Structure formats: C-alpha cells, structure tokens
Amino acid sequence: MSLFSQMNVQCPSCGATQNIAAVGSVNADRRPDLRAAILDDTFQMMACEDCGTEFRLEPLFNYLEVEKGLWIAAMPGRDMPDFLEVEDRMSAVFDTSYGSGAPAAAKAIGQDLKPRVTFGWPAVKEKLVIDGLGLDDIKVEMLKMELMRRLPEVPLAPGTELRLTGGGDAALNFAWIETVGETAEQSFSVDRMLYDEVAGNEAGWAKIRARLTNGPFVDMQKLYMGEGRAA
Ligand SMILES: [Zn+2]
C-alpha cells in the first residue's frame, strides 16, 4: 500500500503554512502513476495555496516494486555524507521487512528484491531509469567511473553528481546534476557498447564492485566520501 500523511510545511517563498500530503511509502506495483511521477520530476511537487509558488518536498520514503525487484529507501540529498549510518539503518529495516528477520511470506518476496539506498530526487529517479533501460545499477556505477577517466572535463564536486538520465539501444545519456537543486549542468551521450564492455570485464572491476556493494548505497560517490566502510 502507498502511504501518505498530512503534514504542515512552510512555503519557501511566502512562509505561509501549507498542509500537504507527504509520501511515506510507494507501492509502485499498485500505483504505476507514482513511478511515472518520479520519472517525470513531478512527484511531491506542491503549489503554495497563498502565493502559488511551486516547491518540492525532499524525498523520504520507501519505494517498493516487487515485479521489478526494486526496494529503495529514498532519502534527502543532504543526508548523503552520513551514508554509512543510513546504510546500516536501512539494511536493518529491509531485514525486518523482507530479509532474515521477516515472516516467511515476506521473506519469500524479499529473495527477489534488491535493497538500495538513494539520496536526493535525481538518484531515486536514476534507479528507475536504469530499470527501464534493462541495465544493472552496479554496472552503471562502474561505467561512470570509466567515464570519469575518459572525459576531458569532470565537474564532480560535493553536491554535483553524474546521473544516467535516459537512452536507448544505441546510446546512454548522462548529465551532471546538482543534487539538491536538481538542475542539470551539462549533459552528454555515450555509446551503449561502452556499458557492455564494462559489464563484460568482471575480473577487472571485481575490487570496485566489492566496494560499491558493501552496503545498499550503490553509488560511485561512496568511493570518494570519507574513509568509507572498513573492509
Ligand atoms: Zn507561498
């Protein structure tokens, strides 16, 4: 079941209190419209009833789509520096809901779910884009690292991230996106063959893969933040 709860927030423009429906969980098997809204950047967009200013709530919900094997804890972008703690907390939530601590029926469902943690709207959207293109999210992160080596200009910085935004059989589209403001700064396309190349070189990427998958935050940014998780 998808869950929303009423809460009061202040309009960022005029300060008037707005009573809005904030999402707590999305069940996309039953509400494909919510998946679509995440993909077209309209989910949790609000308009102030006093001044009309549009604003978006930060993501803070669980996304479940059993048919696609997706279980995502979508967190606010500003929480990313605390990813180790969030990973531990969300691993525990997954474990109780669908893992070893869950009732048998839920555990059976959980076998086909990939638990993930994302920070910010562009990141949760990207997981759905990856799914839609039939790609593997771990391999997409490896591809990004490969791209960082090849690109003449790499605007990677805290708050700016590389996200897969779409594509097709021939090419994959990426953009450098500002995590919180969600503005795309620069976009480009790469040959999809490059993904196949990275995906085919399992031995070469084994060490990186191990680091990307040492918790449910599967994102190359974890390799650049702090000490990371102790091996
Ligand atoms: Zn307002």
Residues whose N, C-alpha, C, O or C-beta is under 5 A from the ligand:
A	BS01	ZN	C11 S13 C14 G15 A16 C48 D50 C51 G52 T53
